[in-house]
């Protein structure tokens, strides 16, 4: 009996290991990730002037967002702890309110956290966000940008990435709209 249980556990473990790298999410999976390049987890922020890691995630509408396709224009990436949280709502609403200025300068803006696309959709629809909210359930992208916090919540961080793909601003908290715009404008 013990041999049978041991073999079943071993077979189950090998199945999980073998499948882990080859499982492709179903198209209707609410947290489906798109296969991404190798991302290296870090604890510190990516330094200003360094190349940003590339990534690809699904947004709240079910569309893919790949950072490298935005080369040639600046992108603001906001890592935030949670949808419908007071600080997060205030931060993303400030970005929404400044959207005409970002758009006029050719900037793209995205928000990233680990919640489901459906929750992001409710949040975006409720507040009228004109930019995508990306779902990063395993927090691989969050960790690659040094934003993975304790307890499964991302550390509130804003990155401004210039048109060449280099980090122009890496700041914890809620930098002002002016600080974000100035960081990219001077690069």
C-alpha positions as CSV (number, residue, x, y, z in Angstrom):
1,X,0.0,0.0,0.0
2,X,2.8,2.4,0.9
3,X,4.6,1.7,-2.3
4,X,1.4,2.5,-4.3
5,X,0.9,5.8,-2.5
6,X,4.5,6.7,-2.9
7,X,4.4,6.0,-6.6
8,X,1.2,8.0,-7.0
9,X,2.7,11.0,-5.2
10,X,5.9,10.7,-7.3
11,X,3.9,10.4,-10.6
12,X,1.8,13.4,-9.6
13,X,4.9,15.5,-8.8
14,X,6.6,14.6,-12.0
15,X,3.4,15.4,-13.9
16,X,3.3,18.9,-12.3
17,X,7.0,19.5,-13.0
18,X,6.7,18.4,-16.6
19,X,3.6,20.4,-17.2
20,X,4.6,23.6,-15.4
21,X,6.6,25.0,-18.3
22,X,4.4,23.8,-21.1
23,X,0.9,24.6,-19.8
24,X,-0.8,27.2,-22.1
25,X,-3.8,29.0,-20.5
26,X,-7.2,28.7,-22.1
27,X,-8.4,31.7,-24.0
28,X,-11.2,32.2,-21.6
29,X,-9.0,32.0,-18.5
30,X,-9.6,35.2,-16.6
31,X,-6.0,35.4,-15.5
32,X,-4.4,34.1,-18.7
33,X,-0.8,35.1,-19.1
34,X,1.0,35.3,-22.4
35,X,4.3,33.5,-22.6
36,X,7.0,36.0,-21.7
37,X,10.7,36.2,-22.1
38,X,12.8,35.2,-19.1
39,X,12.3,37.8,-16.3
40,X,14.8,38.1,-13.5
41,X,13.4,38.9,-10.0
42,X,15.0,41.8,-8.3
43,X,14.5,43.5,-4.9
44,X,15.6,47.0,-5.9
45,X,14.3,49.3,-8.5
46,X,15.7,49.2,-12.0
47,X,18.2,52.1,-12.2
48,X,17.4,55.2,-14.3
49,X,19.2,54.8,-17.7
50,X,19.0,51.0,-17.7
51,X,16.9,49.1,-20.3
52,X,13.5,48.1,-19.1
53,X,12.7,44.4,-19.2
54,X,10.2,43.4,-21.9
55,X,7.0,41.8,-20.9
56,X,3.6,40.8,-22.2
57,X,0.4,40.6,-20.2
58,X,-3.3,40.6,-20.8
59,X,-5.3,43.7,-20.2
60,X,-8.7,44.1,-18.7
61,X,-10.3,43.9,-22.2
62,X,-8.6,40.7,-23.1
63,X,-6.0,42.3,-25.4
64,X,-2.3,41.6,-25.0
65,X,0.1,44.3,-24.1
66,X,3.7,43.9,-25.0
67,X,6.0,46.6,-23.8
68,X,8.5,46.3,-26.7
69,X,5.7,47.1,-29.2
70,X,5.6,50.6,-27.7
71,X,9.3,51.5,-28.6
72,X,9.3,54.8,-30.2
73,X,7.1,56.4,-27.6
74,X,7.2,56.8,-23.8
75,X,5.3,54.4,-21.5
76,X,4.3,55.0,-17.9
77,X,4.0,51.7,-15.9
78,X,2.2,52.0,-12.6
79,X,2.5,49.0,-10.1
80,X,-0.2,49.4,-7.5
81,X,-1.5,47.2,-4.7
82,X,-5.2,46.8,-5.5
83,X,-8.2,47.9,-7.4
84,X,-10.8,49.9,-5.6
85,X,-8.3,50.8,-2.8
86,X,-8.4,54.5,-1.8
87,X,-4.7,55.3,-2.6
88,X,-4.7,53.3,-5.8
89,X,-8.0,54.8,-7.0
90,X,-6.7,58.3,-6.2
91,X,-3.4,57.6,-8.1
92,X,-5.1,56.1,-11.2
93,X,-7.8,58.8,-11.3
94,X,-5.0,61.4,-11.3
95,X,-3.5,59.7,-14.3
96,X,-7.0,59.6,-16.0
97,X,-7.5,63.3,-15.3
98,X,-4.1,64.1,-16.9
99,X,-4.7,61.7,-19.8
100,X,-5.2,64.5,-22.4
101,X,-1.7,65.8,-21.5
102,X,-0.1,62.3,-21.7
103,X,-1.9,61.6,-24.9
104,X,-0.9,64.9,-26.5
105,X,2.8,64.1,-25.8
106,X,2.4,60.6,-27.2
107,X,2.7,58.7,-23.9
108,X,1.1,55.4,-23.1
109,X,0.1,54.5,-19.6
110,X,-0.6,51.1,-18.0
111,X,-1.5,49.9,-14.5
112,X,-0.2,46.5,-13.3
113,X,-1.3,44.3,-10.3
114,X,-2.1,40.6,-9.8
115,X,-5.9,40.7,-9.7
116,X,-8.1,39.2,-12.4
117,X,-9.0,40.8,-15.7
118,X,-12.7,40.8,-14.6
119,X,-11.9,42.8,-11.5
120,X,-9.7,45.2,-13.5
121,X,-12.6,45.6,-16.0
122,X,-15.0,46.6,-13.2
123,X,-12.4,49.0,-11.8
124,X,-11.6,50.6,-15.2
125,X,-15.3,50.8,-16.3
126,X,-16.3,52.3,-12.9
127,X,-13.7,55.1,-13.1
128,X,-13.5,55.5,-16.9
129,X,-9.8,54.8,-17.2
130,X,-8.7,55.3,-20.8
131,X,-5.6,53.2,-20.4
132,X,-5.2,49.4,-19.9
133,X,-4.9,47.6,-16.5
134,X,-2.7,44.5,-16.8
135,X,-3.2,41.3,-14.9
136,X,0.0,39.8,-13.4
137,X,-1.3,37.0,-11.1
138,X,2.1,35.2,-10.5
139,X,3.7,38.7,-10.2
140,X,6.6,37.7,-12.5
141,X,6.6,41.2,-14.1
142,X,6.0,42.9,-10.8
143,X,9.1,41.0,-9.4
144,X,11.2,41.8,-12.5
145,X,10.6,45.5,-11.8
146,X,11.5,45.2,-8.1
147,X,7.9,45.8,-6.9
148,X,6.9,42.5,-5.3
149,X,5.9,43.2,-1.7
150,X,5.1,41.1,1.3
151,X,1.8,39.5,1.6
152,X,1.2,39.3,-2.2
153,X,0.6,43.0,-2.7
154,X,2.8,44.9,-5.2
155,X,4.7,47.9,-3.8
156,X,3.3,51.1,-5.2
157,X,5.9,52.2,-7.8
158,X,5.9,54.3,-11.0
159,X,8.3,53.7,-13.9
160,X,8.5,56.1,-16.8
161,X,10.2,54.4,-19.8
162,X,11.4,56.6,-22.6
163,X,11.0,56.0,-26.3
164,X,14.2,54.0,-26.5
165,X,13.0,51.6,-23.8
166,X,15.3,53.0,-21.0
167,X,14.1,53.8,-17.6
168,X,13.7,57.6,-17.2
169,X,12.0,57.5,-13.7
170,X,11.8,54.7,-11.1
171,X,10.0,56.0,-8.0
172,X,8.1,54.4,-5.1
173,X,4.9,56.0,-4.0
174,X,2.9,58.5,-6.0
175,X,5.1,60.9,-7.9
176,X,3.3,63.9,-9.3
177,X,2.1,64.1,-12.8
178,X,4.6,66.9,-13.4
179,X,7.5,64.8,-12.1
180,X,6.5,61.9,-14.5
181,X,6.2,64.2,-17.5
182,X,9.5,66.0,-16.7
183,X,11.4,62.7,-16.3
184,X,10.6,61.7,-19.9
185,X,10.7,65.2,-21.4
186,X,14.3,65.6,-20.2
187,X,15.5,62.3,-21.7
